[in-house]
Amino acid sequence: MRLILASASPRRRELLEVAGVAHVVDAVDVDERRMSDEPADTYATRVARSKALAGQARHPTDVVLGADTIVVVGDDVLGKPVDDAEAVAMLTRLSGRAHDVVTGVALAWPGHDRVVVERTRVWFAPISDDEIYRYVATGEPRDKAGAYAIQGMASRFVQRIDGSYSNVVGLPVATVLQLLRDAGCAPPGFC
């Protein structure tokens, strides 16, 4: 069996590569819209499971990994900004406060599926309007949940984190490796 990554995210692909997890990328297209009043953890795990099951339908004899990452501040879920104005609004909201990065991780293999959620707390320093506008102008926030990349230029905004760093990048690698072991893939990623 092969490990199929059902995601187009270059960050997820890179995290698996750096961890030495062999995989094949085959992104799936699922409805990622949040249902009204859907709790953040439920939303992230539902989308991740949808991705894994859609990938499993295309690769029925393989192990398929699906994931979905969101940023939660207060009671609000921040996904990827639709434009630069929304990115500015998100970063303004995150400035000088803590938020959670939540990733739903789903693994589907013949006859089985398993879903978990990983949560990492991130504290941002206060960010000036000028810093926000300059950062948004780089284009980096455009395809990132919460409009920032901790592994990129936004690293300067982060005061500290509590939890998995790779989760904030987009995939909690240690959690994925444990799921793969639980699915009988040993060494991890070589099913």
Secondary structure as a PSIPRED ss2 file (coil, helix, strand):
# PSIPRED VFORMAT (PSIPRED V4.0)

   1 M C   1.000  0.000  0.000
   2 R C   1.000  0.000  0.000
   3 L E   0.000  0.000  1.000
   4 I E   0.000  0.000  1.000
   5 L E   0.000  0.000  1.000
   6 A C   1.000  0.000  0.000
   7 S C   1.000  0.000  0.000
   8 A C   1.000  0.000  0.000
   9 S C   1.000  0.000  0.000
  10 P H   0.000  1.000  0.000
  11 R H   0.000  1.000  0.000
  12 R H   0.000  1.000  0.000
  13 R H   0.000  1.000  0.000
  14 E H   0.000  1.000  0.000
  15 L H   0.000  1.000  0.000
  16 L H   0.000  1.000  0.000
  17 E H   0.000  1.000  0.000
  18 V H   0.000  1.000  0.000
  19 A C   1.000  0.000  0.000
  20 G C   1.000  0.000  0.000
  21 V C   1.000  0.000  0.000
  22 A C   1.000  0.000  0.000
  23 H C   1.000  0.000  0.000
  24 V E   0.000  0.000  1.000
  25 V E   0.000  0.000  1.000
  26 D C   1.000  0.000  0.000
  27 A C   1.000  0.000  0.000
  28 V C   1.000  0.000  0.000
  29 D C   1.000  0.000  0.000
  30 V C   1.000  0.000  0.000
  31 D C   1.000  0.000  0.000
  32 E C   1.000  0.000  0.000
  33 R C   1.000  0.000  0.000
  34 R C   1.000  0.000  0.000
  35 M C   1.000  0.000  0.000
  36 S C   1.000  0.000  0.000
  37 D C   1.000  0.000  0.000
  38 E C   1.000  0.000  0.000
  39 P C   1.000  0.000  0.000
  40 A H   0.000  1.000  0.000
  41 D H   0.000  1.000  0.000
  42 T H   0.000  1.000  0.000
  43 Y H   0.000  1.000  0.000
  44 A H   0.000  1.000  0.000
  45 T H   0.000  1.000  0.000
  46 R H   0.000  1.000  0.000
  47 V H   0.000  1.000  0.000
  48 A H   0.000  1.000  0.000
  49 R H   0.000  1.000  0.000
  50 S H   0.000  1.000  0.000
  51 K H   0.000  1.000  0.000
  52 A H   0.000  1.000  0.000
  53 L H   0.000  1.000  0.000
  54 A H   0.000  1.000  0.000
  55 G H   0.000  1.000  0.000
  56 Q H   0.000  1.000  0.000
  57 A H   0.000  1.000  0.000
  58 R H   0.000  1.000  0.000
  59 H C   1.000  0.000  0.000
  60 P C   1.000  0.000  0.000
  61 T C   1.000  0.000  0.000
  62 D C   1.000  0.000  0.000
  63 V E   0.000  0.000  1.000
  64 V E   0.000  0.000  1.000
  65 L E   0.000  0.000  1.000
  66 G E   0.000  0.000  1.000
  67 A E   0.000  0.000  1.000
  68 D E   0.000  0.000  1.000
  69 T E   0.000  0.000  1.000
  70 I E   0.000  0.000  1.000
  71 V E   0.000  0.000  1.000
  72 V E   0.000  0.000  1.000
  73 V E   0.000  0.000  1.000
  74 G C   1.000  0.000  0.000
  75 D C   1.000  0.000  0.000
  76 D E   0.000  0.000  1.000
  77 V E   0.000  0.000  1.000
  78 L E   0.000  0.000  1.000
  79 G C   1.000  0.000  0.000
  80 K C   1.000  0.000  0.000
  81 P C   1.000  0.000  0.000
  82 V C   1.000  0.000  0.000
  83 D C   1.000  0.000  0.000
  84 D H   0.000  1.000  0.000
  85 A H   0.000  1.000  0.000
  86 E H   0.000  1.000  0.000
  87 A H   0.000  1.000  0.000
  88 V H   0.000  1.000  0.000
  89 A H   0.000  1.000  0.000
  90 M H   0.000  1.000  0.000
  91 L H   0.000  1.000  0.000
  92 T H   0.000  1.000  0.000
  93 R H   0.000  1.000  0.000
  94 L H   0.000  1.000  0.000
  95 S C   1.000  0.000  0.000
  96 G C   1.000  0.000  0.000
  97 R C   1.000  0.000  0.000
  98 A E   0.000  0.000  1.000
  99 H E   0.000  0.000  1.000
 100 D E   0.000  0.000  1.000
 101 V E   0.000  0.000  1.000
 102 V E   0.000  0.000  1.000
 103 T E   0.000  0.000  1.000
 104 G E   0.000  0.000  1.000
 105 V E   0.000  0.000  1.000
 106 A E   0.000  0.000  1.000
 107 L E   0.000  0.000  1.000
 108 A E   0.000  0.000  1.000
 109 W E   0.000  0.000  1.000
 110 P C   1.000  0.000  0.000
 111 G C   1.000  0.000  0.000
 112 H E   0.000  0.000  1.000
 113 D E   0.000  0.000  1.000
 114 R E   0.000  0.000  1.000
 115 V E   0.000  0.000  1.000
 116 V E   0.000  0.000  1.000
 117 V E   0.000  0.000  1.000
 118 E E   0.000  0.000  1.000
 119 R E   0.000  0.000  1.000
 120 T E   0.000  0.000  1.000
 121 R E   0.000  0.000  1.000
 122 V E   0.000  0.000  1.000
 123 W E   0.000  0.000  1.000
 124 F E   0.000  0.000  1.000
 125 A C   1.000  0.000  0.000
 126 P C   1.000  0.000  0.000
 127 I C   1.000  0.000  0.000
 128 S C   1.000  0.000  0.000
 129 D H   0.000  1.000  0.000
 130 D H   0.000  1.000  0.000
 131 E H   0.000  1.000  0.000
 132 I H   0.000  1.000  0.000
 133 Y H   0.000  1.000  0.000
 134 R H   0.000  1.000  0.000
 135 Y H   0.000  1.000  0.000
 136 V H   0.000  1.000  0.000
 137 A H   0.000  1.000  0.000
 138 T C   1.000  0.000  0.000
 139 G C   1.000  0.000  0.000
 140 E H   0.000  1.000  0.000
 141 P H   0.000  1.000  0.000
 142 R H   0.000  1.000  0.000
 143 D H   0.000  1.000  0.000
 144 K C   1.000  0.000  0.000
 145 A H   0.000  1.000  0.000
 146 G H   0.000  1.000  0.000
 147 A H   0.000  1.000  0.000
 148 Y C   1.000  0.000  0.000
 149 A C   1.000  0.000  0.000
 150 I C   1.000  0.000  0.000
 151 Q C   1.000  0.000  0.000
 152 G C   1.000  0.000  0.000
 153 M H   0.000  1.000  0.000
 154 A H   0.000  1.000  0.000
 155 S H   0.000  1.000  0.000
 156 R H   0.000  1.000  0.000
 157 F H   0.000  1.000  0.000
 158 V E   0.000  0.000  1.000
 159 Q E   0.000  0.000  1.000
 160 R E   0.000  0.000  1.000
 161 I E   0.000  0.000  1.000
 162 D E   0.000  0.000  1.000
 163 G C   1.000  0.000  0.000
 164 S C   1.000  0.000  0.000
 165 Y H   0.000  1.000  0.000
 166 S H   0.000  1.000  0.000
 167 N H   0.000  1.000  0.000
 168 V H   0.000  1.000  0.000
 169 V H   0.000  1.000  0.000
 170 G C   1.000  0.000  0.000
 171 L C   1.000  0.000  0.000
 172 P C   1.000  0.000  0.000
 173 V H   0.000  1.000  0.000
 174 A H   0.000  1.000  0.000
 175 T H   0.000  1.000  0.000
 176 V H   0.000  1.000  0.000
 177 L H   0.000  1.000  0.000
 178 Q H   0.000  1.000  0.000
 179 L H   0.000  1.000  0.000
 180 L H   0.000  1.000  0.000
 181 R H   0.000  1.000  0.000
 182 D H   0.000  1.000  0.000
 183 A C   1.000  0.000  0.000
 184 G C   1.000  0.000  0.000
 185 C C   1.000  0.000  0.000
 186 A C   1.000  0.000  0.000
 187 P C   1.000  0.000  0.000
 188 P C   1.000  0.000  0.000
 189 G C   1.000  0.000  0.000
 190 F C   1.000  0.000  0.000
 191 C C   1.000  0.000  0.000
